[in-house]
Amino acid sequence: MPEAQVYLDNQSTTRVDPRVAEAMWPYFTEQYGNAGSTSHAYGAEAREAVAAARASLAAAIGAAPAEIVFTSGATESNNLALRGVAERPRRRGNHIVSVVTEHKAILDPLQRLERRGFEITLLPVAPASSSDVGLIDLDQLAAALRDKTCLVSVMLANNEIGVLQPLREIAEVCRARGVWLHTDATQAVGKLPVNVAELGIDLMSFSAHKMYGPKGIGALYVRRSSPPVRLEPQIDGGGQESGFRSGTLNVPGIVGFATALDLCLAEMAAETTRLRSLRDQLYAGLLKAVPDMLLNGPALDQPHLRLANNLNCTFPHVNGEALLLNMKTIAVSSGSACTSASPEPSHVLLGLGRSLDEARASLRFGLGRFNSPQDIDIAIAAVAQAVHHLRSLTSR
Ligand SMILES: Cc1ncc(COP(=O)(O)O)c(C=O)c1O
């Protein structure tokens, strides 16, 4: 066990809710059949569990069960969406539009496609000084679309600054030009109502471990009607998931995924209010202790523009990594934890126009289901102490 810490890194991953673990357990120990086995009851039981979970997940996002493709997580879902469209022999063309502040699980596959001859346009976002901070401009999106654009990919909720893009309006722009729209909704599903039909989305990635479910299971929503979205499979084999993604299904993971999303939906309204109040407590406490602190992302009184559980702040004149080393009691992240293998400053904060030093002096707090007001008090004290300590060293 790591030293006792207050966990405030829920944008990176979440603890599995004990109710989710309980629902998964029988599928490890008793109903452990392969959902593809047709010759015995073990297989049938597993198949039934998968069908029920698929139906429940589909209903939760306004999709049909056949439109859910299980994957190993949002990284794989994003890769399947981008490469799956790009590699279709009869796609519209070789141009893809996305955004500078996307997760690396979008930007890296796009870079690879670019090396293979695709043309990639990355839209900028409004700077930190703007009231539209982090948002794309719909006119710029419309102007970027070409006759040979085969896909637009815009994330719903940003994993670092929590900004919510106007997906419905984005979908209208894409639809008017007959271009498919993919969204990486990994940080949004389970946190806010997401309905693919209402939003007008063609493809959507999401993942269980951001919503108190297990790691290693995710899904890609693929629209199958009027007209169906066609994808080139990226993993061939047994033909599972209608041939979109071969491989033995992760039955306990799938059951846990559906249970996790069910719980999020049931508790969403109350939990959003609770997390917003914890976040406001955190912001107020930090600002009192460090008055020159900067907020990264939309204003806190704009709930329609941001996730309730995210707070990203810059503490000028300190180094984020040094801050982390000086805060033994809290687990937070400097930049995106998902890309922590690379120490460079956050491309999202740079995309907002923050300087290299400001980006390096930033922390991301991701609040979650298991946090209490006491946790927030501990975090405020830890950050205040570390910032003052580091500043005292440099001012000597
Ligand atoms: C926005 C976003 N997309 C994709 C991912 C990758 O998801 P996964 O860990 O399920 O592959 C993450 C987090 O890791 C994320 O925050």
The ligand as an SDF file (V2000), in Angstrom:
LIG
                    3D

 16 16  0  0  0  0  0  0  0  0999 V2000
  -10.1930   11.7780  -22.6070 C   0  0  0  0  0  0  0  0  0  0  0  0
   -9.5190   10.4460  -22.5080 C   0  0  0  0  0  0  0  0  0  0  0  0
   -9.4430    9.6450  -23.5820 N   0  0  0  0  0  0  0  0  0  0  0  0
   -8.8580    8.4500  -23.5280 C   0  0  0  0  0  0  0  0  0  0  0  0
   -8.2990    7.9810  -22.3720 C   0  0  0  0  0  0  0  0  0  0  0  0
   -7.6700    6.6110  -22.3540 C   0  0  0  0  0  0  0  0  0  0  0  0
   -8.5980    5.7170  -21.7920 O   0  0  0  0  0  0  0  0  0  0  0  0
   -8.2220    4.2210  -21.4030 P   0  0  0  0  0  0  0  0  0  0  0  0
   -7.3590    4.3110  -20.1950 O   0  0  0  0  0  0  0  0  0  0  0  0
   -9.5530    3.5630  -21.1310 O   0  0  0  0  0  0  0  0  0  0  0  0
   -7.5450    3.5990  -22.5730 O   0  0  0  0  0  0  0  0  0  0  0  0
   -8.3190    8.7840  -21.2280 C   0  0  0  0  0  0  0  0  0  0  0  0
   -7.6570    8.4190  -19.9570 C   0  0  0  0  0  0  0  0  0  0  0  0
   -6.7890    7.6800  -19.8090 O   0  0  0  0  0  0  0  0  0  0  0  0
   -8.9720   10.0400  -21.2900 C   0  0  0  0  0  0  0  0  0  0  0  0
   -9.0330   10.8400  -20.2300 O   0  0  0  0  0  0  0  0  0  0  0  0
  1  2  1  0
  2  3  1  0
  2 15  2  0
  3  4  2  0
  4  5  1  0
  5  6  1  0
  5 12  2  0
  6  7  1  0
  7  8  1  0
  8  9  2  0
  8 10  1  0
  8 11  1  0
 12 13  1  0
 12 15  1  0
 13 14  2  0
 15 16  1  0
M  END
$$$$
